[in-house]
Amino acid sequence: MIDAVVLVVADDLLFRSKISTVAKRGGVVIRAATTADAAMATVKEQRPALILLDLDSARTQPFELLRWLGSDPDFQSVPTIGFVSHVHAAAIQEARSLGIGRVLARSAFVAELPDILAPHGTTTSEG
């Protein structure tokens, strides 16, 4: 039985691969979506423990997803973290105005990813 799923809303295959690699090491179950509609369907079906959004991707419609999450009382509490190029100040501001939990520059996101995913993975006491 899957206890927690982390939803990655991104269309950059290489970046999703980086996230998946870190997730696998920590026993984190990842689901990916490349559009807001696909992400909404996953949220309704699996209620992810965390949603990671590529705020640089127009194709994935991250702001539409944030609007929907914020307007639905059943899903307002789902934690969200966005990653974005540090030069996209307007995207950062829009995400914050829509209630995103955290926004990180892509480089900071990659550096913090193991810690971000750790609470959602399996833990073992075996060394």
C-alpha positions in Angstrom: 0.0 0.0 0.0 1.3 3.4 -0.9 1.2 5.8 2.1 2.4 8.9 0.4 2.8 10.1 -3.1 4.7 13.2 -4.2 3.3 14.8 -7.4 5.8 16.4 -9.7 4.2 18.9 -12.2 6.9 19.5 -14.8 7.5 18.8 -18.4 11.3 19.0 -18.4 12.2 15.3 -18.6 15.8 15.8 -17.4 14.7 17.8 -14.4 12.0 15.2 -13.6 14.7 12.5 -13.9 16.8 14.3 -11.3 13.9 14.4 -8.9 13.1 10.7 -9.6 16.6 9.7 -8.9 16.7 11.4 -5.5 13.2 10.1 -4.7 14.2 6.5 -5.5 17.1 6.7 -3.1 14.8 7.8 -0.3 12.0 5.4 -1.1 9.6 8.2 -2.2 6.8 7.4 -4.6 6.7 10.0 -7.4 3.9 10.6 -9.8 4.4 13.0 -12.7 2.0 15.3 -14.6 2.7 17.5 -17.5 -0.6 19.5 -17.5 -2.8 21.1 -14.9 -5.6 18.8 -15.9 -3.5 15.7 -15.3 -2.2 17.1 -12.0 -5.8 17.8 -10.9 -6.8 14.2 -11.7 -3.9 12.9 -9.7 -4.7 15.1 -6.8 -8.3 13.9 -6.8 -7.4 10.3 -7.1 -4.3 10.1 -4.8 -4.2 13.2 -2.7 -0.5 13.7 -2.8 1.5 14.4 0.4 3.4 17.1 -1.5 3.2 18.8 -5.0 6.3 20.1 -6.7 5.7 22.6 -9.5 8.0 23.9 -12.2 6.9 27.5 -12.3 9.0 28.1 -15.5 6.8 25.8 -17.5 3.9 27.4 -19.3 2.9 24.0 -20.7 2.2 22.5 -17.3 0.0 25.5 -16.3 1.3 25.6 -12.7 -0.6 28.8 -11.9 -3.9 27.2 -13.0 -3.2 24.3 -10.7 -2.4 26.7 -7.8 -5.7 28.6 -8.4 -7.7 25.3 -8.4 -6.0 24.1 -5.2 -6.6 27.3 -3.5 -10.3 27.3 -4.5 -11.1 23.8 -3.4 -11.4 23.4 0.4 -10.6 19.6 0.1 -7.2 20.3 -1.3 -6.1 23.7 0.1 -4.0 22.0 2.7 -1.9 20.0 0.2 1.7 21.3 0.6 3.2 22.9 -2.5 6.7 23.8 -3.4 7.6 25.6 -6.6 11.0 25.8 -8.4 11.9 28.5 -10.8 14.8 30.3 -12.4 15.8 33.1 -10.0 15.4 35.7 -12.7 11.7 35.1 -13.0 10.5 37.5 -10.3 7.0 37.8 -11.8 6.4 34.0 -11.6 7.7 34.0 -8.0 5.3 36.8 -7.1 2.3 35.2 -8.9 2.9 31.8 -7.2 3.1 33.5 -3.8 -0.1 35.5 -4.4 -1.8 32.2 -5.3 -0.8 30.6 -1.9 2.1 28.4 -2.8 3.9 27.0 0.2 7.4 27.7 -0.8 9.3 29.0 -3.9 12.9 28.1 -4.5 15.4 28.9 -7.2 16.1 25.8 -9.2 19.6 25.5 -7.8 18.4 25.8 -4.2 15.6 23.3 -5.0 18.1 20.7 -6.3 20.4 21.3 -3.2 17.4 20.9 -0.8 15.7 18.1 -2.6 16.8 15.2 -0.4 15.6 17.1 2.7 12.3 18.1 0.9 11.6 14.5 0.0 12.8 12.8 3.1 9.6 13.1 5.1 7.7 11.3 2.3 9.9 8.3 1.9 10.5 5.0 3.6 12.7 4.8 6.5 14.7 1.8 7.5 16.8 1.1 10.6 19.1 -1.2 8.6 22.5 0.2 8.0 
